[in-house]
Amino acid sequence: MHSDIRVCANWETTHDRPVYTLGDRCPVCDGPAANSAPAPFDPTDRYGEYRRRARPAGPDEQDE
Ligand SMILES: [Zn+2]
């Protein structure tokens, strides 16, 4: 199940670090809060295919 955690949409300019909230607005600056889902760390590992393609042919066990 996806989490409903949101992050202040303007945290990069308004805060020193991301401000997370479960509501629609930032609790600190009262600005809009955006869904934090599009994160660089996708649990579905969308880069897995690219990583396997970039690696020369070999056993998948060599993951280190
Ligand atoms: Zn904020």
N, CA, C, O and the ligand as a Tripos MOL2 file, in Angstrom:
@<TRIPOS>MOLECULE
protein
  257   255    65     0     0
PROTEIN
NO_CHARGES

@<TRIPOS>ATOM
      1 N           0.8430   -1.2100    0.0000 N.3       1 MET1
      2 CA          0.0000    0.0000    0.0000 C.3       1 MET1
      3 C           0.8670    1.2450    0.0000 C.2       1 MET1
      4 O           1.8520    1.3380    0.7330 O.2       1 MET1
      5 N           0.4890    2.1850   -0.8220 N.am      2 HIS2
      6 CA          1.2530    3.4280   -0.8670 C.3       2 HIS2
      7 C           0.9980    4.2640    0.3890 C.2       2 HIS2
      8 O          -0.0980    4.2650    0.9480 O.2       2 HIS2
      9 N           2.0210    4.9560    0.8010 N.am      3 SER3
     10 CA          1.8510    5.8550    1.9340 C.3       3 SER3
     11 C           1.2550    7.1680    1.4560 C.2       3 SER3
     12 O           1.3450    7.5180    0.2790 O.2       3 SER3
     13 N           0.6530    7.8800    2.3770 N.am      4 ASP4
     14 CA          0.0440    9.1680    2.0320 C.3       4 ASP4
     15 C           0.9310   10.3180    2.4810 C.2       4 ASP4
     16 O           0.4740   11.4520    2.6250 O.2       4 ASP4
     17 N           2.1820   10.0180    2.6960 N.am      5 ILE5
     18 CA          3.0860   11.0640    3.1670 C.3       5 ILE5
     19 C           3.3270   12.0790    2.0570 C.2       5 ILE5
     20 O           3.6410   11.7190    0.9230 O.2       5 ILE5
     21 N           3.1780   13.3200    2.3970 N.am      6 ARG6
     22 CA          3.4380   14.4070    1.4520 C.3       6 ARG6
     23 C           4.6210   15.2230    1.9440 C.2       6 ARG6
     24 O           5.0160   15.1470    3.1080 O.2       6 ARG6
     25 N           5.1660   15.9920    1.0400 N.am      7 VAL7
     26 CA          6.2940   16.8420    1.3940 C.3       7 VAL7
     27 C           5.9990   18.2580    0.9210 C.2       7 VAL7
     28 O           5.3780   18.4580   -0.1230 O.2       7 VAL7
     29 N           6.4470   19.2340    1.6920 N.am      8 CYS8
     30 CA          6.2330   20.6310    1.3260 C.3       8 CYS8
     31 C           6.7470   20.8690   -0.0910 C.2       8 CYS8
     32 O           7.9050   20.5830   -0.3950 O.2       8 CYS8
     33 N           5.8850   21.3900   -0.9470 N.am      9 ALA9
     34 CA          6.2370   21.5460   -2.3580 C.3       9 ALA9
     35 C           7.3680   22.5590   -2.5500 C.2       9 ALA9
     36 O           8.0830   22.5210   -3.5520 O.2       9 ALA9
     37 N           7.5200   23.4500   -1.5970 N.am     10 ASN10
     38 CA          8.5330   24.5040   -1.7370 C.3      10 ASN10
     39 C           9.6390   24.3790   -0.6950 C.2      10 ASN10
     40 O          10.3000   25.3580   -0.3480 O.2      10 ASN10
     41 N           9.8220   23.1730   -0.2120 N.am     11 TRP11
     42 CA         10.7790   23.0250    0.8940 C.3      11 TRP11
     43 C          12.1870   23.4270    0.4810 C.2      11 TRP11
     44 O          12.9690   23.8830    1.3160 O.2      11 TRP11
     45 N          12.5180   23.2640   -0.7940 N.am     12 GLU12
     46 CA         13.9010   23.5520   -1.2060 C.3      12 GLU12
     47 C          14.2230   25.0400   -1.0730 C.2      12 GLU12
     48 O          15.3710   25.4170   -0.8380 O.2      12 GLU12
     49 N          13.2130   25.8670   -1.2230 N.am     13 THR13
     50 CA         13.4450   27.3040   -1.1170 C.3      13 THR13
     51 C          12.9970   27.8500    0.2270 C.2      13 THR13
     52 O          13.4430   28.9180    0.6450 O.2      13 THR13
     53 N          12.1220   27.1270    0.9030 N.am     14 THR14
     54 CA         11.5440   27.6490    2.1400 C.3      14 THR14
     55 C          12.1980   27.0690    3.3840 C.2      14 THR14
     56 O          12.3030   27.7350    4.4130 O.2      14 THR14
     57 N          12.6370   25.8160    3.2760 N.am     15 HIS15
     58 CA         13.1800   25.1420    4.4480 C.3      15 HIS15
     59 C          14.5770   24.6070    4.1540 C.2      15 HIS15
     60 O          15.0190   24.5360    3.0070 O.2      15 HIS15
     61 N          15.2340   24.2440    5.2090 N.am     16 ASP16
     62 CA         16.5730   23.6800    5.0540 C.3      16 ASP16
     63 C          16.5210   22.2130    4.6610 C.2      16 ASP16
     64 O          17.4810   21.6580    4.1260 O.2      16 ASP16
     65 N          15.3950   21.6090    4.9360 N.am     17 ARG17
     66 CA         15.2460   20.1840    4.6350 C.3      17 ARG17
     67 C          13.7780   19.9020    4.3560 C.2      17 ARG17
     68 O          12.9150   20.7150    4.6870 O.2      17 ARG17
     69 N          13.4920   18.7610    3.7530 N.am     18 PRO18
     70 CA         12.0950   18.4260    3.4240 C.3      18 PRO18
     71 C          11.2190   18.4090    4.6650 C.2      18 PRO18
     72 O          11.6110   17.8800    5.7050 O.2      18 PRO18
     73 N          10.0480   18.9830    4.5510 N.am     19 VAL19
     74 CA          9.0760   18.9650    5.6360 C.3      19 VAL19
     75 C           7.9360   18.0500    5.2180 C.2      19 VAL19
     76 O           7.2050   18.3320    4.2690 O.2      19 VAL19
     77 N           7.8030   16.9600    5.9400 N.am     20 TYR20
     78 CA          6.7850   15.9780    5.5750 C.3      20 TYR20
     79 C           5.5190   16.1830    6.3830 C.2      20 TYR20
     80 O           5.5600   16.6510    7.5210 O.2      20 TYR20
     81 N           4.4220   15.8360    5.7980 N.am     21 THR21
     82 CA          3.1400   15.9600    6.4690 C.3      21 THR21
     83 C           2.1730   14.9300    5.9100 C.2      21 THR21
     84 O           2.3550   14.4180    4.8050 O.2      21 THR21
     85 N           1.1590   14.6400    6.6810 N.am     22 LEU22
     86 CA          0.1100   13.7460    6.1920 C.3      22 LEU22
     87 C          -1.0650   14.5360    5.6230 C.2      22 LEU22
     88 O          -2.0020   13.9630    5.0660 O.2      22 LEU22
     89 N          -1.0020   15.8470    5.7690 N.am     23 GLY23
     90 CA         -2.1100   16.6800    5.3000 C.3      23 GLY23
     91 C          -1.8330   17.2670    3.9350 C.2      23 GLY23
     92 O          -0.8880   16.8680    3.2540 O.2      23 GLY23
     93 N          -2.6630   18.2200    3.5380 N.am     24 ASP24
     94 CA         -2.5400   18.8350    2.2210 C.3      24 ASP24
     95 C          -1.6230   20.0480    2.2390 C.2      24 ASP24
     96 O          -1.2040   20.5400    1.1910 O.2      24 ASP24
     97 N          -1.3180   20.5230    3.4350 N.am     25 ARG25
     98 CA         -0.5210   21.7380    3.5160 C.3      25 ARG25
     99 C           0.6550   21.5190    4.4480 C.2      25 ARG25
    100 O           0.6140   20.7070    5.3720 O.2      25 ARG25
    101 N           1.7170   22.2870    4.1650 N.am     26 CYS26
    102 CA          2.9000   22.2070    5.0020 C.3      26 CYS26
    103 C           2.5900   22.7740    6.3830 C.2      26 CYS26
    104 O           2.0690   23.8850    6.4860 O.2      26 CYS26
    105 N           2.8960   22.0420    7.4310 N.am     27 PRO27
    106 CA          2.5900   22.5100    8.7830 C.3      27 PRO27
    107 C           3.4960   23.6600    9.2170 C.2      27 PRO27
    108 O           3.2140   24.3370   10.2050 O.2      27 PRO27
    109 N           4.5700   23.8760    8.4880 N.am     28 VAL28
    110 CA          5.5180   24.9180    8.8770 C.3      28 VAL28
    111 C           5.2280   26.2310    8.1540 C.2      28 VAL28
    112 O           5.1040   27.2720    8.8000 O.2      28 VAL28
    113 N           5.1200   26.2000    6.8390 N.am     29 CYS29
    114 CA          4.9260   27.4370    6.0740 C.3      29 CYS29
    115 C           3.5070   27.5480    5.5240 C.2      29 CYS29
    116 O           3.1690   28.5440    4.8850 O.2      29 CYS29
    117 N           2.6800   26.5440    5.7640 N.am     30 ASP30
    118 CA          1.2890   26.5490    5.3160 C.3      30 ASP30
    119 C           1.1880   26.5810    3.7950 C.2      30 ASP30
    120 O           0.1540   26.9590    3.2450 O.2      30 ASP30
    121 N           2.2430   26.1930    3.1290 N.am     31 GLY31
    122 CA          2.2050   26.1170    1.6760 C.3      31 GLY31
    123 C           1.6580   24.7720    1.2270 C.2      31 GLY31
    124 O           1.3600   23.9030    2.0470 O.2      31 GLY31
    125 N           1.5330   24.6120   -0.0650 N.am     32 PRO32
    126 CA          1.0130   23.3520   -0.6000 C.3      32 PRO32
    127 C           1.9780   22.2000   -0.3470 C.2      32 PRO32
    128 O           3.1970   22.3730   -0.3710 O.2      32 PRO32
    129 N           1.4190   21.0400   -0.1090 N.am     33 ALA33
    130 CA          2.2280   19.8410    0.0830 C.3      33 ALA33
    131 C           2.0050   18.9040   -1.0890 C.2      33 ALA33
    132 O           0.8680   18.6340   -1.4750 O.2      33 ALA33
    133 N           3.0900   18.4160   -1.6460 N.am     34 ALA34
    134 CA          2.9850   17.5360   -2.8060 C.3      34 ALA34
    135 C           3.2090   16.1000   -2.3960 C.2      34 ALA34
    136 O           3.9210   15.8140   -1.4340 O.2      34 ALA34
    137 N           2.6040   15.2180   -3.1230 N.am     35 ASN35
    138 CA          2.8100   13.7990   -2.8530 C.3      35 ASN35
    139 C           4.2820   13.4590   -3.0360 C.2      35 ASN35
    140 O           4.9020   13.8390   -4.0290 O.2      35 ASN35
    141 N           4.8190   12.7510   -2.0830 N.am     36 SER36
    142 CA          6.2470   12.4510   -2.1250 C.3      36 SER36
    143 C           6.5280   11.1620   -2.8810 C.2      36 SER36
    144 O           7.6440   10.6460   -2.8410 O.2      36 SER36
    145 N           5.5270   10.6460   -3.5650 N.am     37 ALA37
    146 CA          5.6790    9.3520   -4.2340 C.3      37 ALA37
    147 C           6.7720    9.3520   -5.3080 C.2      37 ALA37
    148 O           7.5620    8.4090   -5.3560 O.2      37 ALA37
    149 N           6.8490   10.3800   -6.1770 N.am     38 PRO38
    150 CA          7.8770   10.3470   -7.2240 C.3      38 PRO38
    151 C           9.2690   10.5490   -6.6440 C.2      38 PRO38
    152 O           9.9200   11.5620   -6.9020 O.2      38 PRO38
    153 N           9.7090    9.5960   -5.8770 N.am     39 ALA39
    154 CA         11.0160    9.6960   -5.2430 C.3      39 ALA39
    155 C          12.0620    9.0060   -6.1020 C.2      39 ALA39
    156 O          11.7260    8.1470   -6.9160 O.2      39 ALA39
    157 N          13.3260    9.3710   -5.9320 N.am     40 PRO40
    158 CA         14.3830    8.7470   -6.7180 C.3      40 PRO40
    159 C          14.5370    7.2680   -6.3930 C.2      40 PRO40
    160 O          15.0930    6.5090   -7.1870 O.2      40 PRO40
    161 N          14.0500    6.8610   -5.2380 N.am     41 PHE41
    162 CA         14.1970    5.4650   -4.8460 C.3      41 PHE41
    163 C          12.8810    4.7370   -5.0540 C.2      41 PHE41
    164 O          12.0440    4.6570   -4.1540 O.2      41 PHE41
    165 N          12.7190    4.2170   -6.2400 N.am     42 ASP42
    166 CA         11.4930    3.5270   -6.5610 C.3      42 ASP42
    167 C          11.5790    2.0760   -6.1020 C.2      42 ASP42
    168 O          12.4830    1.3510   -6.5170 O.2      42 ASP42
    169 N          10.6570    1.6460   -5.2580 N.am     43 PRO43
    170 CA         10.7020    0.2640   -4.7520 C.3      43 PRO43
    171 C          10.5540   -0.7620   -5.8640 C.2      43 PRO43
    172 O          10.9350   -1.9200   -5.6930 O.2      43 PRO43
    173 N          10.0080   -0.3560   -6.9930 N.am     44 THR44
    174 CA          9.8620   -1.3070   -8.0860 C.3      44 THR44
    175 C          11.1480   -1.4240   -8.8980 C.2      44 THR44
    176 O          11.2420   -2.2320   -9.8220 O.2      44 THR44
    177 N          12.1420   -0.6010   -8.5350 N.am     45 ASP45
    178 CA         13.4570   -0.6840   -9.1700 C.3      45 ASP45
    179 C          13.3450   -0.5520  -10.6740 C.2      45 ASP45
    180 O          13.6310   -1.4940  -11.4120 O.2      45 ASP45
    181 N          12.9260    0.6230  -11.1270 N.am     46 ARG46
    182 CA         12.7170    0.8350  -12.5610 C.3      46 ARG46
    183 C          14.0300    0.8220  -13.3220 C.2      46 ARG46
    184 O          14.0370    0.6970  -14.5470 O.2      46 ARG46
    185 N          15.1330    0.9480  -12.6140 N.am     47 TYR47
    186 CA         16.4260    0.9450  -13.2870 C.3      47 TYR47
    187 C          17.0440   -0.4420  -13.3340 C.2      47 TYR47
    188 O          18.1560   -0.6180  -13.8320 O.2      47 TYR47
    189 N          16.3210   -1.4220  -12.8160 N.am     48 GLY48
    190 CA         16.8630   -2.7710  -12.8010 C.3      48 GLY48
    191 C          17.1780   -3.2590  -14.2060 C.2      48 GLY48
    192 O          18.2060   -3.8910  -14.4470 O.2      48 GLY48
    193 N          16.2780   -2.9540  -15.1210 N.am     49 GLU49
    194 CA         16.5000   -3.3990  -16.4980 C.3      49 GLU49
    195 C          17.7310   -2.7230  -17.0930 C.2      49 GLU49
    196 O          18.5460   -3.3610  -17.7600 O.2      49 GLU49
    197 N          17.8500   -1.4340  -16.8430 N.am     50 TYR50
    198 CA         18.9950   -0.6890  -17.3650 C.3      50 TYR50
    199 C          20.2960   -1.2160  -16.7700 C.2      50 TYR50
    200 O          21.3100   -1.3370  -17.4580 O.2      50 TYR50
    201 N          20.2430   -1.5290  -15.4640 N.am     51 ARG51
    202 CA         21.4410   -1.9890  -14.7840 C.3      51 ARG51
    203 C          21.8700   -3.3490  -15.3440 C.2      51 ARG51
    204 O          23.0570   -3.6080  -15.5440 O.2      51 ARG51
    205 N          20.8810   -4.2060  -15.5910 N.am     52 ARG52
    206 CA         21.2150   -5.5190  -16.1300 C.3      52 ARG52
    207 C          21.7270   -5.3920  -17.5700 C.2      52 ARG52
    208 O          22.6040   -6.1400  -18.0010 O.2      52 ARG52
    209 N          21.1540   -4.4200  -18.3070 N.am     53 ARG53
    210 CA         21.5600   -4.2590  -19.7010 C.3      53 ARG53
    211 C          22.9840   -3.6960  -19.7850 C.2      53 ARG53
    212 O          23.7530   -4.0560  -20.6760 O.2      53 ARG53
    213 N          23.3210   -2.8130  -18.8480 N.am     54 ALA54
    214 CA         24.6310   -2.1740  -18.8800 C.3      54 ALA54
    215 C          25.7360   -3.1420  -18.4830 C.2      54 ALA54
    216 O          26.9000   -2.9710  -18.8450 O.2      54 ALA54
    217 N          25.3470   -4.1510  -17.7390 N.am     55 ARG55
    218 CA         26.3550   -5.0960  -17.2700 C.3      55 ARG55
    219 C          26.6450   -6.1130  -18.3590 C.2      55 ARG55
    220 O          25.7130   -6.6220  -18.9820 O.2      55 ARG55
    221 N          27.8850   -6.4160  -18.6020 N.am     56 PRO56
    222 CA         28.2140   -7.4670  -19.5760 C.3      56 PRO56
    223 C          27.6110   -8.8000  -19.1660 C.2      56 PRO56
    224 O          27.3820   -9.0590  -17.9840 O.2      56 PRO56
    225 N          27.3620   -9.6280  -20.1450 N.am     57 ALA57
    226 CA         26.6970  -10.8900  -19.8870 C.3      57 ALA57
    227 C          27.3950  -11.6640  -18.7820 C.2      57 ALA57
    228 O          28.6090  -11.8670  -18.8190 O.2      57 ALA57
    229 N          26.6250  -12.0890  -17.8140 N.am     58 GLY58
    230 CA         27.2060  -12.8420  -16.7030 C.3      58 GLY58
    231 C          26.1070  -13.3160  -15.7790 C.2      58 GLY58
    232 O          24.9430  -12.9570  -15.9530 O.2      58 GLY58
    233 N          26.4620  -14.0980  -14.8230 N.am     59 PRO59
    234 CA         25.4700  -14.6180  -13.8680 C.3      59 PRO59
    235 C          24.8410  -13.4810  -13.0660 C.2      59 PRO59
    236 O          25.5240  -12.5240  -12.7020 O.2      59 PRO59
    237 N          23.5580  -13.5830  -12.7950 N.am     60 ASP60
    238 CA         22.8830  -12.5590  -12.0260 C.3      60 ASP60
    239 C          23.3200  -12.5490  -10.5660 C.2      60 ASP60
    240 O          23.0780  -11.5850   -9.8390 O.2      60 ASP60
    241 N          23.9570  -13.6190  -10.1540 N.am     61 GLU61
    242 CA         24.3570  -13.6950   -8.7470 C.3      61 GLU61
    243 C          25.4700  -12.7100   -8.4210 C.2      61 GLU61
    244 O          25.6790  -12.3800   -7.2540 O.2      61 GLU61
    245 N          26.1780  -12.2420   -9.4230 N.am     62 GLN62
    246 CA         27.2670  -11.2970   -9.1620 C.3      62 GLN62
    247 C          26.6980   -9.8960   -8.9940 C.2      62 GLN62
    248 O          26.8470   -9.0370   -9.8640 O.2      62 GLN62
    249 N          26.0560   -9.6870   -7.8760 N.am     63 ASP63
    250 CA         25.3860   -8.4190   -7.6430 C.3      63 ASP63
    251 C          26.1870   -7.4810   -6.7580 C.2      63 ASP63
    252 O          25.7550   -6.3610   -6.4870 O.2      63 ASP63
    253 N          27.3140   -7.9170   -6.3190 N.am     64 GLU64
    254 CA         28.1050   -7.0490   -5.4380 C.3      64 GLU64
    255 C          28.9970   -6.1400   -6.2590 C.2      64 GLU64
    256 O          29.7400   -5.3350   -5.6980 O.2      64 GLU64
    257 ZN          6.8080   24.3080    3.9200 Zn       65 ZN65
@<TRIPOS>BOND
     1     1     2 1
     2     2     3 1
     3     3     4 2
     4     3     5 am
     5     5     6 1
     6     6     7 1
     7     7     8 2
     8     7     9 am
     9     9    10 1
    10    10    11 1
    11    11    12 2
    12    11    13 am
    13    13    14 1
    14    14    15 1
    15    15    16 2
    16    15    17 am
    17    17    18 1
    18    18    19 1
    19    19    20 2
    20    19    21 am
    21    21    22 1
    22    22    23 1
    23    23    24 2
    24    23    25 am
    25    25    26 1
    26    26    27 1
    27    27    28 2
    28    27    29 am
    29    29    30 1
    30    30    31 1
    31    31    32 2
    32    31    33 am
    33    33    34 1
    34    34    35 1
    35    35    36 2
    36    35    37 am
    37    37    38 1
    38    38    39 1
    39    39    40 2
    40    39    41 am
    41    41    42 1
    42    42    43 1
    43    43    44 2
    44    43    45 am
    45    45    46 1
    46    46    47 1
    47    47    48 2
    48    47    49 am
    49    49    50 1
    50    50    51 1
    51    51    52 2
    52    51    53 am
    53    53    54 1
    54    54    55 1
    55    55    56 2
    56    55    57 am
    57    57    58 1
    58    58    59 1
    59    59    60 2
    60    59    61 am
    61    61    62 1
    62    62    63 1
    63    63    64 2
    64    63    65 am
    65    65    66 1
    66    66    67 1
    67    67    68 2
    68    67    69 am
    69    69    70 1
    70    70    71 1
    71    71    72 2
    72    71    73 am
    73    73    74 1
    74    74    75 1
    75    75    76 2
    76    75    77 am
    77    77    78 1
    78    78    79 1
    79    79    80 2
    80    79    81 am
    81    81    82 1
    82    82    83 1
    83    83    84 2
    84    83    85 am
    85    85    86 1
    86    86    87 1
    87    87    88 2
    88    87    89 am
    89    89    90 1
    90    90    91 1
    91    91    92 2
    92    91    93 am
    93    93    94 1
    94    94    95 1
    95    95    96 2
    96    95    97 am
    97    97    98 1
    98    98    99 1
    99    99   100 2
   100    99   101 am
   101   101   102 1
   102   102   103 1
   103   103   104 2
   104   103   105 am
   105   105   106 1
   106   106   107 1
   107   107   108 2
   108   107   109 am
   109   109   110 1
   110   110   111 1
   111   111   112 2
   112   111   113 am
   113   113   114 1
   114   114   115 1
   115   115   116 2
   116   115   117 am
   117   117   118 1
   118   118   119 1
   119   119   120 2
   120   119   121 am
   121   121   122 1
   122   122   123 1
   123   123   124 2
   124   123   125 am
   125   125   126 1
   126   126   127 1
   127   127   128 2
   128   127   129 am
   129   129   130 1
   130   130   131 1
   131   131   132 2
   132   131   133 am
   133   133   134 1
   134   134   135 1
   135   135   136 2
   136   135   137 am
   137   137   138 1
   138   138   139 1
   139   139   140 2
   140   139   141 am
   141   141   142 1
   142   142   143 1
   143   143   144 2
   144   143   145 am
   145   145   146 1
   146   146   147 1
   147   147   148 2
   148   147   149 am
   149   149   150 1
   150   150   151 1
   151   151   152 2
   152   151   153 am
   153   153   154 1
   154   154   155 1
   155   155   156 2
   156   155   157 am
   157   157   158 1
   158   158   159 1
   159   159   160 2
   160   159   161 am
   161   161   162 1
   162   162   163 1
   163   163   164 2
   164   163   165 am
   165   165   166 1
   166   166   167 1
   167   167   168 2
   168   167   169 am
   169   169   170 1
   170   170   171 1
   171   171   172 2
   172   171   173 am
   173   173   174 1
   174   174   175 1
   175   175   176 2
   176   175   177 am
   177   177   178 1
   178   178   179 1
   179   179   180 2
   180   179   181 am
   181   181   182 1
   182   182   183 1
   183   183   184 2
   184   183   185 am
   185   185   186 1
   186   186   187 1
   187   187   188 2
   188   187   189 am
   189   189   190 1
   190   190   191 1
   191   191   192 2
   192   191   193 am
   193   193   194 1
   194   194   195 1
   195   195   196 2
   196   195   197 am
   197   197   198 1
   198   198   199 1
   199   199   200 2
   200   199   201 am
   201   201   202 1
   202   202   203 1
   203   203   204 2
   204   203   205 am
   205   205   206 1
   206   206   207 1
   207   207   208 2
   208   207   209 am
   209   209   210 1
   210   210   211 1
   211   211   212 2
   212   211   213 am
   213   213   214 1
   214   214   215 1
   215   215   216 2
   216   215   217 am
   217   217   218 1
   218   218   219 1
   219   219   220 2
   220   219   221 am
   221   221   222 1
   222   222   223 1
   223   223   224 2
   224   223   225 am
   225   225   226 1
   226   226   227 1
   227   227   228 2
   228   227   229 am
   229   229   230 1
   230   230   231 1
   231   231   232 2
   232   231   233 am
   233   233   234 1
   234   234   235 1
   235   235   236 2
   236   235   237 am
   237   237   238 1
   238   238   239 1
   239   239   240 2
   240   239   241 am
   241   241   242 1
   242   242   243 1
   243   243   244 2
   244   243   245 am
   245   245   246 1
   246   246   247 1
   247   247   248 2
   248   247   249 am
   249   249   250 1
   250   250   251 1
   251   251   252 2
   252   251   253 am
   253   253   254 1
   254   254   255 1
   255   255   256 2
@<TRIPOS>SUBSTRUCTURE
     1 MET1         2 RESIDUE 1 A MET
     2 HIS2         6 RESIDUE 1 A HIS
     3 SER3        10 RESIDUE 1 A SER
     4 ASP4        14 RESIDUE 1 A ASP
     5 ILE5        18 RESIDUE 1 A ILE
     6 ARG6        22 RESIDUE 1 A ARG
     7 VAL7        26 RESIDUE 1 A VAL
     8 CYS8        30 RESIDUE 1 A CYS
     9 ALA9        34 RESIDUE 1 A ALA
    10 ASN10       38 RESIDUE 1 A ASN
    11 TRP11       42 RESIDUE 1 A TRP
    12 GLU12       46 RESIDUE 1 A GLU
    13 THR13       50 RESIDUE 1 A THR
    14 THR14       54 RESIDUE 1 A THR
    15 HIS15       58 RESIDUE 1 A HIS
    16 ASP16       62 RESIDUE 1 A ASP
    17 ARG17       66 RESIDUE 1 A ARG
    18 PRO18       70 RESIDUE 1 A PRO
    19 VAL19       74 RESIDUE 1 A VAL
    20 TYR20       78 RESIDUE 1 A TYR
    21 THR21       82 RESIDUE 1 A THR
    22 LEU22       86 RESIDUE 1 A LEU
    23 GLY23       90 RESIDUE 1 A GLY
    24 ASP24       94 RESIDUE 1 A ASP
    25 ARG25       98 RESIDUE 1 A ARG
    26 CYS26      102 RESIDUE 1 A CYS
    27 PRO27      106 RESIDUE 1 A PRO
    28 VAL28      110 RESIDUE 1 A VAL
    29 CYS29      114 RESIDUE 1 A CYS
    30 ASP30      118 RESIDUE 1 A ASP
    31 GLY31      122 RESIDUE 1 A GLY
    32 PRO32      126 RESIDUE 1 A PRO
    33 ALA33      130 RESIDUE 1 A ALA
    34 ALA34      134 RESIDUE 1 A ALA
    35 ASN35      138 RESIDUE 1 A ASN
    36 SER36      142 RESIDUE 1 A SER
    37 ALA37      146 RESIDUE 1 A ALA
    38 PRO38      150 RESIDUE 1 A PRO
    39 ALA39      154 RESIDUE 1 A ALA
    40 PRO40      158 RESIDUE 1 A PRO
    41 PHE41      162 RESIDUE 1 A PHE
    42 ASP42      166 RESIDUE 1 A ASP
    43 PRO43      170 RESIDUE 1 A PRO
    44 THR44      174 RESIDUE 1 A THR
    45 ASP45      178 RESIDUE 1 A ASP
    46 ARG46      182 RESIDUE 1 A ARG
    47 TYR47      186 RESIDUE 1 A TYR
    48 GLY48      190 RESIDUE 1 A GLY
    49 GLU49      194 RESIDUE 1 A GLU
    50 TYR50      198 RESIDUE 1 A TYR
    51 ARG51      202 RESIDUE 1 A ARG
    52 ARG52      206 RESIDUE 1 A ARG
    53 ARG53      210 RESIDUE 1 A ARG
    54 ALA54      214 RESIDUE 1 A ALA
    55 ARG55      218 RESIDUE 1 A ARG
    56 PRO56      222 RESIDUE 1 A PRO
    57 ALA57      226 RESIDUE 1 A ALA
    58 GLY58      230 RESIDUE 1 A GLY
    59 PRO59      234 RESIDUE 1 A PRO
    60 ASP60      238 RESIDUE 1 A ASP
    61 GLU61      242 RESIDUE 1 A GLU
    62 GLN62      246 RESIDUE 1 A GLN
    63 ASP63      250 RESIDUE 1 A ASP
    64 GLU64      254 RESIDUE 1 A GLU
    65 ZN65       257 GROUP 0 **** ****
